[in-house]
Amino acid sequence: MLVAKDEITIRLMEDKVENYQLMAKWLSDERVLEFYEGRDNPFDLERIIEAYQPMVRGNDAVKPCFIYYQNITIGYLQYCLLDDLPEADKQTYCLEKTDNVYALDLFIGEPNFWNRGVGSKILTVAVNYIFEVFLANKVVIDPRVENTRAIRCYEKVGFVKVKLLPAHELHEGKYSDCWLMAIEGNKSLH
Ligand SMILES: CC(C)(COP(=O)(O)OP(=O)(O)OC[C@H]1O[C@@H](n2cnc3c(N)ncnc32)[C@H](O)[C@@H]1OP(=O)(O)O)[C@@H](O)C(=O)NCCC(=O)NCCS
């Protein structure tokens, strides 16, 4: 994915050590881990490479991207076509129809950029791109119920809660409930 709009650029991660180092910096920061991956699960460079290099090299359904805001690298976004996922992973979304449905996940790794409207801008750009270029029917996202800021951000963009996914995500030692949230392809975002 390559898109640049409204001060936001989203570009595929590259197979370079600097890219993995930045991910290791973000995913060892307790402030970020509290919401993404968990504070009991910090990543060092070796684990980042192990987890992300297969995706970066294109050997995975999940496409890993960096997010740039005003040319500063501030975070990470991944997307995938649900039908490209292994069957067991696809089923965790509990959707009856998955044709041309995309799933997204993201974090802003620089906490000083939180709560400034940047997350909603990123998602608007990403979702519009997925609708316009991939002609998606739907985009889904699955925040933990406790992550009220993320849910508020997604609702601002136009996602709606579709169903509760009980015990959907292991986070800090507990299986947490998540909301399946979706936005339909016929919505136009601004
Ligand atoms: C989730 C995330 C991407 C949202 O991006 P963002 O730039 O912070 O979001 P925005 O500023 O666009 O919107 C956040 C909204 O939530 C509100 N908010 C902030 N804290 C909140 C809280 N604890 N509960 C409910 N709403 C909250 C903000 O006021 C804002 O709403 P408003 O514009 O109506 O005032 C970003 O905060 C982030 O990366 N967080 C850490 C990782 C994470 O949670 N990732 C998501 C995994 S599903």
The ligand as an SDF file (V2000), in Angstrom:
LIG
                    3D

 48 50  0  0  0  0  0  0  0  0999 V2000
   -5.7930    4.1280   19.0990 C   0  0  0  0  0  0  0  0  0  0  0  0
   -5.0510    5.2530   18.3800 C   0  0  0  0  0  0  0  0  0  0  0  0
   -4.5690    4.7440   17.0160 C   0  0  0  0  0  0  0  0  0  0  0  0
   -6.0310    6.4150   18.1730 C   0  0  0  0  0  0  0  0  0  0  0  0
   -5.3470    7.4720   17.5770 O   0  0  0  0  0  0  0  0  0  0  0  0
   -5.4700    8.9560   18.2070 P   0  0  0  0  0  0  0  0  0  0  0  0
   -4.7470    9.8660   17.3210 O   0  0  0  0  0  0  0  0  0  0  0  0
   -5.0600    8.9080   19.6370 O   0  0  0  0  0  0  0  0  0  0  0  0
   -7.0620    9.1560   18.1110 O   0  0  0  0  0  0  0  0  0  0  0  0
   -7.8790   10.4980   17.8500 P   0  0  0  0  0  0  0  0  0  0  0  0
   -7.2120   11.6320   18.5580 O   0  0  0  0  0  0  0  0  0  0  0  0
   -8.1620   10.6260   16.4120 O   0  0  0  0  0  0  0  0  0  0  0  0
   -9.2680   10.1260   18.5680 O   0  0  0  0  0  0  0  0  0  0  0  0
   -9.2940    9.7220   19.9190 C   0  0  0  0  0  0  0  0  0  0  0  0
  -10.6440   10.1010   20.5420 C   0  0  0  0  0  0  0  0  0  0  0  0
  -10.7820    9.3820   21.7820 O   0  0  0  0  0  0  0  0  0  0  0  0
  -10.9730   10.3020   22.8490 C   0  0  0  0  0  0  0  0  0  0  0  0
  -10.3460    9.7220   24.0240 N   0  0  0  0  0  0  0  0  0  0  0  0
   -9.1020    9.8970   24.5320 C   0  0  0  0  0  0  0  0  0  0  0  0
   -8.9300    9.1140   25.5980 N   0  0  0  0  0  0  0  0  0  0  0  0
  -10.0870    8.4290   25.7760 C   0  0  0  0  0  0  0  0  0  0  0  0
  -10.5130    7.4510   26.7070 C   0  0  0  0  0  0  0  0  0  0  0  0
   -9.7140    7.0090   27.6770 N   0  0  0  0  0  0  0  0  0  0  0  0
  -11.7770    6.9500   26.5650 N   0  0  0  0  0  0  0  0  0  0  0  0
  -12.5970    7.3570   25.5780 C   0  0  0  0  0  0  0  0  0  0  0  0
  -12.2320    8.2860   24.6630 N   0  0  0  0  0  0  0  0  0  0  0  0
  -10.9880    8.8010   24.7630 C   0  0  0  0  0  0  0  0  0  0  0  0
  -10.3260   11.5830   22.3790 C   0  0  0  0  0  0  0  0  0  0  0  0
  -10.8500   12.6890   23.1000 O   0  0  0  0  0  0  0  0  0  0  0  0
  -10.7500   11.5660   20.9010 C   0  0  0  0  0  0  0  0  0  0  0  0
  -12.1160   11.8810   20.7270 O   0  0  0  0  0  0  0  0  0  0  0  0
  -12.6000   13.3870   20.3610 P   0  0  0  0  0  0  0  0  0  0  0  0
  -11.8990   13.7660   19.0980 O   0  0  0  0  0  0  0  0  0  0  0  0
  -14.0710   13.2470   20.2240 O   0  0  0  0  0  0  0  0  0  0  0  0
  -12.1740   14.2670   21.5020 O   0  0  0  0  0  0  0  0  0  0  0  0
   -3.8430    5.7510   19.2300 C   0  0  0  0  0  0  0  0  0  0  0  0
   -4.3160    6.3980   20.4020 O   0  0  0  0  0  0  0  0  0  0  0  0
   -2.9050    4.6440   19.6220 C   0  0  0  0  0  0  0  0  0  0  0  0
   -2.0910    4.2320   18.8120 O   0  0  0  0  0  0  0  0  0  0  0  0
   -2.9920    4.1560   20.8690 N   0  0  0  0  0  0  0  0  0  0  0  0
   -2.0970    3.1170   21.3810 C   0  0  0  0  0  0  0  0  0  0  0  0
   -2.2130    1.7780   20.6630 C   0  0  0  0  0  0  0  0  0  0  0  0
   -3.6450    1.3370   20.4320 C   0  0  0  0  0  0  0  0  0  0  0  0
   -4.5050    1.4670   21.2890 O   0  0  0  0  0  0  0  0  0  0  0  0
   -3.8850    0.7780   19.2460 N   0  0  0  0  0  0  0  0  0  0  0  0
   -5.1930    0.3030   18.8620 C   0  0  0  0  0  0  0  0  0  0  0  0
   -5.2880   -1.1630   18.9880 C   0  0  0  0  0  0  0  0  0  0  0  0
   -6.9390   -1.7110   18.5580 S   0  0  0  0  0  0  0  0  0  0  0  0
  1  2  1  0
  2  3  1  0
  2  4  1  0
  2 36  1  0
  4  5  1  0
  5  6  1  0
  6  7  2  0
  6  8  1  0
  6  9  1  0
  9 10  1  0
 10 11  2  0
 10 12  1  0
 10 13  1  0
 13 14  1  0
 14 15  1  0
 15 16  1  0
 15 30  1  0
 16 17  1  0
 17 18  1  0
 17 28  1  0
 18 19  1  0
 18 27  1  0
 19 20  2  0
 20 21  1  0
 21 22  1  0
 21 27  2  0
 22 23  1  0
 22 24  2  0
 24 25  1  0
 25 26  2  0
 26 27  1  0
 28 29  1  0
 28 30  1  0
 30 31  1  0
 31 32  1  0
 32 33  2  0
 32 34  1  0
 32 35  1  0
 36 37  1  0
 36 38  1  0
 38 39  2  0
 38 40  1  0
 40 41  1  0
 41 42  1  0
 42 43  1  0
 43 44  2  0
 43 45  1  0
 45 46  1  0
 46 47  1  0
 47 48  1  0
M  END
$$$$
